[in-house]
Amino acid sequence: MFRKQQAQPKAAAPTRFAMSTYVGDEIQAYATIRDLALAEAEKVTTPLNLERARIANDFVENCLKPARAPYGAQHLPEGDATRERQRCEAVKVRIALLHAHMDAMSRDHVRAA
């Protein structure tokens, strides 16, 4: 009448290395999204595209902050994190230049009218 339930195999808990790899891949994916947003902003410089690039860059930069306990394993290797931090700074400069260019173009357009 009663059937004995078979034990379900338990999934192995993620190891520190697996979690670190997963998180690193996720941060790299966000960095790629940031780079795509910047490329779009360079191609079509609008306030919306610049804001998208800025938000994406801020998100990546926030992901690069040192992880607090108990999330110490969830980070990029320091060499990769350093490179991405430098890239974040370069993106900030590029966004500022694009803003300045866009502002100058709009001023020139207003003067011409």
C-alpha positions, 0 to 999 in steps of 0.5 A: 500500500505505502510505497517507500520514497526513494531518496533524491540525489542531492546536488553538490554544494558549489565550491568556492572556485565554482562560485568565484568563476560564476561571479567572475563570468557574470561581472565580465558579462556586465562589463560587455554590456557596458562596452556595448552601451558605450559603443552605442553612445559613441555611434548615436550620442544622445542623453539617453544613450549616455545615461545607459552607458553611465549606469552600466559603468557604475554597475560594473564599478560597484561589482568590483568593490571588495566583497564582504563576508560571507561573500569573499569568494565572489569576486574577480581575480585581483589582476582582472579587477584592476584592469576592469577598474582602469577600464571603468575610469576610461569609460567615465572619461569617454562619457564626459567627452561625449557629453561635452561634445553633445553640449557643444553641438547643441550650443552651435545648433542654437546659435545657428538658428 
